[in-house]
Amino acid sequence: MTRQRTYVLTGIAAALYVMRCWVFADGLFKTPLWNSETWADSTLWTYVLLALIIVAGVYQAQQIPAEGVTITPDPTSGTRGQVDDPVFWKLLLGNTYYALLWLPLRFYIGRDWLAAGEHKLRSDAWMDGGTALKGYWTNATTVPAGGTASKAAGTVGWFNDFLTYALNHEWYTWFAKVIAIGEFMIGIGLLVGALVGIAAFFGSFMNINFMLAGTTSSNPVMFALTVLLVLGWKVAGFWGLDRYLLPILRTPWNRYEEAHAAQVPPVEPTTPYHA
């Protein structure tokens, strides 16, 4: 890590904080600056916390020599600033012998996605015109009688605007097919263990979109479990096609091991000592 990189990371961290305030429309930049009735919700804290991010980044940068220090990762010495994980967590996320523990989770989530996608693939309402998705979007963006906001606007306003735009431009005619095929492929990928990390990522992304549209159902549980599969992508599909697909795709640790093996000279065998 260098000073320059630390300053860049500080800028990114500050931007992410500001973006979060905008994405979730939580009004953290609203006026007035101080609210004596709700202290924790006062806008002043938004600027204080943003300032703390910047101060922490600048302080960290000052701890690094001006010329910068870059340390190449080394499995024997570790990386500067790297905090090691607990042993069980490392084993669970990176040891193939523990891959058995991922099977029930994969099968449970994969079967749900497969069933949801298979149902849509057989339905003309999804595959021929997308009327089912049109109705879903319409329901999500319609303000109910006596209500003040639609389901989507109740989560974040910009998502309501996105769905309204998609409805007005009739995106449901092709988006419905994308959802149906996507759910089916996610289910297949998880069940057979093919690119589990990618399949799980898109599954969690779809869960988020359903929740933003105001649909709870099983989405929170599915999202939480799917995130675990994303974290365990290296070994979650070991009992499946990933055992063969990941080496073919030249996974990062394979490249590193080959490079490290090329740099380390082979050790000559020694003659056993006999008493």
Long-range contacts (C-beta under 8 A, 24 or more apart in sequence): 1-64, 1-68, 1-69, 1-70, 1-71, 1-80, 1-81, 2-64, 2-68, 2-69, 2-70, 3-61, 3-62, 3-64, 3-65, 3-66, 3-68, 4-68, 5-68, 6-57, 6-60, 6-61, 6-64, 7-57, 7-58, 7-61, 9-57, 10-53, 10-54, 10-56, 10-57, 10-58, 10-60, 10-61, 11-57, 13-53, 13-57, 14-50, 14-53, 14-54, 14-57, 17-49, 17-50, 17-53, 18-50, 21-46, 23-156, 23-158, 24-156, 25-156, 25-157, 25-158, 73-256, 75-260, 92-232, 93-231, 93-232, 93-234, 93-235, 94-234, 94-235, 95-235, 96-235, 96-238, 98-235, 99-235, 99-236, 99-237, 99-238, 99-239, 100-239, 102-196, 102-229, 102-232, 102-235, 102-236, 102-237, 102-238, 102-239, 103-239, 105-225, 105-228, 105-229, 105-236, 106-190, 106-191, 106-193, 106-196, 106-229, 106-236, 106-237, 106-240, 107-190, 107-191, 108-225, 109-190, 109-200, 109-203, 109-222, 109-225, 109-226, 109-229, 110-186, 110-187, 110-188, 110-189, 110-190, 110-191, 111-187, 111-191, 112-187, 112-218, 112-222, 113-183, 113-184, 113-186, 113-187, 113-190, 113-203, 114-183, 114-184, 114-186, 114-187, 114-188, 114-191, 115-187, 116-183, 116-187, 117-180, 117-181, 117-182, 117-183, 117-184, 117-185, 117-186, 117-187, 118-184, 118-187, 120-176, 120-179, 120-180, 120-183, 120-184, 121-180, 121-181, 121-184, 123-180, 125-176, 126-176, 126-177, 126-179, 126-180, 127-176, 127-177, 127-180, 129-173, 129-176, 130-172, 130-173, 130-174, 130-175, 130-176, 130-177, 131-172, 132-176, 133-172, 133-175, 133-176, 133-179, 134-167, 134-172, 134-176, 136-213, 137-163, 137-166, 137-167, 137-172, 137-213, 138-167, 140-213, 140-214, 140-215, 141-167, 150-214, 151-213, 151-214, 151-215, 152-212, 152-213, 152-214, 154-214, 155-211, 155-212, 155-213, 155-214, 156-212, 159-212, 159-213, 163-213, 179-206, 182-206, 190-229, 192-240, 192-241, 193-236, 193-237, 193-238, 193-239, 193-240, 193-241, 193-242, 193-243, 194-237, 194-240, 194-241, 194-242, 194-245, 195-237, 195-242, 195-245, 196-229, 196-232, 196-233, 196-236, 196-237, 196-240, 196-242, 197-229, 197-230, 197-233, 197-234, 197-236, 197-237, 198-233, 199-229, 200-226, 200-227, 200-229, 200-230, 200-233, 200-236, 201-230, 203-229, 204-230
